[in-house]
Amino acid sequence: MNPQAKLVFTISLLLGTIITITSNHWIMAWAGLEINTLAVLPLIAKSHHPRAIEAATKYFLAQATASALVLFSSMTNSWYTGQWDITQLTHPASCLILTSAIAMKLGLVPFHFWFPEVLQGSSLTTGLLLSTVMKFPPIALFFMTSHSMNPAVLTCMALSSTALGGWMGLNQTQIRKILAFSSISHLGWMTIIISYSPKLTLLNFYLYSLMTAATFLALNSIKVSKLSTLMTAWTKTPMLSTTLLLTLLSLAGLPPLTGFLPKWLIIQELTKQSMAPAAIAISLLSLLGLFFYLRLAYCATITLPPHTTNHMKQWHTSKPTPTSIAVLITTSTMLLPVSPMIYTIV
């Protein structure tokens, strides 16, 4: 892609995100979401591969539908209450439509269908954008309207997302699809707590973005997109493969790594809100996700392909690991000891 074009799309992406998260009027928020969608479409389709074109088309249709629902929800609310302010969403029908719209934007169950396919058709760097930056504006809208949402509906969607994200990820061999279902599962954790502690949702999103960025950039650095190639990547960059193991375990939420912090705080908050059954259910469902993270980690570090034919090893590279990946992996694995400070900042 032309560097100037790429710069224009990246600036538009940042502009759309900033407009949405700083606006308090529905039309401005909607305009920001549209700019975001239009800016990322060329980045998805840039390889001109039929799968990439298909992914861009699916992404456009899902996001356009969600944006139309956001507009319809805000207009319905304005018709009944005379308010265009984002925080003044009070009409029940508008709240329900907006819940559907944000769920579709984020890829929550039952509107998750587009996300794994789109991620599979994109490159790893575009997949990183779709999993982190593109989810920030809808999460910001979710945060601002969390007091208007129905907690029972959100809890149901959250448990379904965690279950489906874990269950569907079990049988995958494509790493981008595994990370897509991992994202759906993490969104379940963010959704279940947003009615009770919106700040915890934001904290979870920030830490999820950090860990996902570290994983995507590490995989992009060793040029891996399937489990079969991941199995032989340890000969190429042994140190990076070892740290990738820790990052994947952190994404799974194992103590004493960073990923344990949001899960710990969410379970604690759910228990305080007399939602111990929901806390137990979501904790048990996240064990499904733990299985495929462990499988990824196992493939990344300690296995060879399970067949007897001679397999070509990749050349060991002496190229140093980029500083950005080193910093991201360090923070993705070692933030738990400073968790009281993080929680007071958020």
SVG drawing of the C-alpha trace seen along z (x, -y; Angstrom):
<svg xmlns="http://www.w3.org/2000/svg" viewBox="-42 -18 65 60">
<polyline fill="none" stroke="black" stroke-width="0.4" points="0.0,0.0 1.1,-3.5 2.7,-5.1 0.8,-8.3 -2.5,-6.4 -1.6,-4.4 -0.8,-7.6 -4.2,-9.1 -6.1,-5.9 -4.1,-5.8 -4.9,-9.5 -8.6,-8.9 -8.6,-5.9 -7.2,-8.1 -9.6,-11.0 -12.7,-8.7 -11.7,-7.2 -11.0,-10.6 -14.3,-12.1 -16.4,-9.2 -14.7,-9.0 -14.8,-12.8 -18.3,-13.5 -21.4,-13.9 -23.9,-14.2 -25.1,-11.0 -24.6,-12.4 -20.9,-13.2 -20.4,-9.7 -22.0,-8.1 -19.9,-10.2 -16.7,-9.0 -17.8,-5.4 -18.4,-5.8 -15.0,-7.4 -13.4,-4.5 -15.1,-1.9 -14.3,-3.6 -10.6,-4.1 -10.0,-0.4 -11.7,1.1 -8.8,0.5 -6.4,1.8 -8.3,5.1 -8.6,5.4 -5.0,4.2 -3.7,7.7 -6.3,8.1 -6.7,11.7 -10.3,13.0 -10.4,13.9 -9.3,10.3 -12.0,8.8 -14.6,11.2 -13.4,10.1 -13.7,6.4 -17.2,6.9 -18.4,8.8 -16.8,6.2 -18.5,3.4 -22.0,5.0 -21.8,5.8 -20.5,2.3 -22.9,0.5 -25.8,2.4 -24.5,1.6 -24.1,-2.1 -27.6,-2.3 -28.9,-0.7 -26.9,-3.3 -28.6,-6.1 -32.0,-4.5 -31.6,-4.1 -30.6,-7.7 -33.3,-9.1 -36.0,-7.0 -34.7,-8.3 -34.7,-11.9 -38.2,-11.5 -39.6,-10.5 -37.4,-12.5 -36.0,-15.4 -32.4,-14.5 -29.4,-14.0 -27.0,-13.7 -25.3,-10.2 -25.6,-9.9 -29.4,-10.8 -30.5,-7.5 -33.6,-6.7 -36.2,-5.2 -36.4,-1.3 -36.6,-0.5 -33.7,-2.8 -31.6,-1.1 -32.3,2.4 -31.5,1.3 -28.3,-0.3 -27.3,2.8 -27.7,4.8 -25.8,2.2 -22.8,2.1 -22.8,5.9 -22.6,6.0 -19.8,3.4 -17.8,5.4 -18.6,8.9 -20.5,10.1 -22.7,13.2 -25.2,13.4 -23.7,10.9 -20.2,12.4 -20.5,14.2 -18.5,11.7 -15.5,11.3 -13.6,14.6 -14.0,14.6 -12.9,11.0 -9.8,11.6 -8.9,14.7 -9.0,12.7 -6.8,9.9 -3.1,9.7 -1.8,9.9 -1.2,6.2 -4.7,5.4 -6.0,8.1 -4.3,6.3 -6.1,3.0 -9.5,4.8 -9.0,6.5 -7.9,3.4 -8.2,-0.1 -11.4,0.6 -13.1,1.8 -12.2,-1.3 -15.0,-3.6 -17.8,-1.1 -16.4,-0.4 -16.4,-4.1 -20.1,-4.4 -20.8,-1.3 -19.1,-3.0 -21.1,-6.2 -24.4,-4.4 -23.8,-1.6 -26.3,-3.0 -29.1,-2.7 -28.5,0.9 -30.4,3.9 -28.1,5.8 -29.9,9.2 -29.5,8.9 -25.8,8.0 -25.1,10.9 -26.8,13.3 -24.8,12.0 -21.6,12.0 -21.9,15.7 -22.9,16.7 -19.8,14.9 -17.4,16.5 -18.9,19.9 -19.0,19.6 -15.6,17.9 -14.0,20.8 -16.0,23.6 -15.4,22.5 -11.7,21.8 -11.1,25.4 -11.1,26.9 -9.2,24.2 -5.8,24.6 -5.6,21.0 -4.0,18.7 -6.0,15.6 -9.3,17.5 -8.1,18.6 -7.3,15.0 -10.8,13.9 -12.6,16.4 -10.2,15.3 -11.4,11.7 -15.1,12.7 -14.4,14.5 -12.6,11.5 -15.5,9.2 -17.8,11.5 -15.7,10.6 -15.9,6.9 -19.7,7.0 -20.7,8.8 -19.2,6.1 -20.1,2.9 -23.4,2.3 -21.8,2.6 -18.3,1.1 -17.7,-0.5 -14.1,-1.4 -13.3,2.3 -14.5,2.8 -12.1,0.1 -9.2,1.6 -9.9,5.0 -10.0,3.5 -6.7,1.7 -4.9,4.8 -6.5,7.0 -5.3,4.6 -1.8,4.7 -1.6,8.5 -3.2,8.9 -0.8,6.3 2.1,8.3 0.8,11.6 0.0,10.2 3.3,8.4 5.3,11.4 3.5,13.7 4.0,11.1 7.7,10.9 8.2,14.7 5.7,14.8 3.4,17.4 -0.3,17.8 -1.0,21.5 -0.4,24.0 1.7,26.2 4.2,23.3 4.1,22.3 5.4,25.7 8.7,25.2 9.1,21.5 11.1,22.1 14.2,22.9 14.0,19.4 13.6,17.2 13.9,19.3 13.8,16.4 10.7,14.7 8.9,18.1 9.5,18.5 8.2,15.0 5.2,15.7 4.4,18.7 4.2,16.3 2.1,13.8 -0.4,16.5 -0.7,17.7 -1.3,14.1 -4.1,13.8 -5.6,17.0 -5.6,15.2 -3.2,17.4 -1.6,15.9 0.9,14.4 0.7,12.8 -1.0,9.5 -4.1,11.2 -5.1,12.5 -5.6,9.0 -8.9,8.0 -10.4,11.5 -9.6,11.3 -11.2,7.8 -14.3,8.8 -14.9,11.9 -14.5,9.9 -16.9,7.2 -19.5,9.7 -19.4,11.4 -20.0,8.0 -23.0,7.5 -24.5,10.8 -23.8,12.4 -21.7,15.3 -23.4,17.8 -22.6,15.6 -19.0,15.3 -18.7,19.1 -20.2,19.7 -17.9,17.2 -14.9,18.6 -15.7,22.2 -16.4,21.1 -13.1,19.4 -11.4,22.8 -12.4,23.6 -10.3,20.6 -7.5,21.8 -7.3,25.1 -6.7,23.5 -4.2,20.9 -2.3,23.9 -2.4,25.6 -1.0,22.5 1.7,22.2 2.6,25.9 2.9,25.6 5.0,22.4 7.7,23.9 7.9,27.6 6.7,29.6 7.5,30.8 4.8,31.8 3.5,35.3 4.7,37.3 7.7,39.4 8.8,37.7 11.8,35.3 10.6,31.8 12.4,28.7 13.5,26.5 13.5,22.7 16.8,20.9 17.8,19.4 17.8,15.6 20.2,13.3 17.9,10.3 17.2,8.6 13.6,8.5 12.1,5.0 12.0,2.9 8.2,2.4 7.6,6.1 10.0,6.5 8.2,3.7 4.7,5.0 5.6,8.6 7.2,7.3 4.1,5.3 1.8,8.2 3.4,10.5 4.6,8.5 2.0,5.9 0.3,8.0 2.5,6.8 1.7,3.1 -2.1,3.8 -3.1,1.6 -1.5,-1.4 -3.1,-0.5 -6.6,-0.2 -6.2,-3.6 -5.2,-5.3 -8.2,-3.8"/>
</svg>
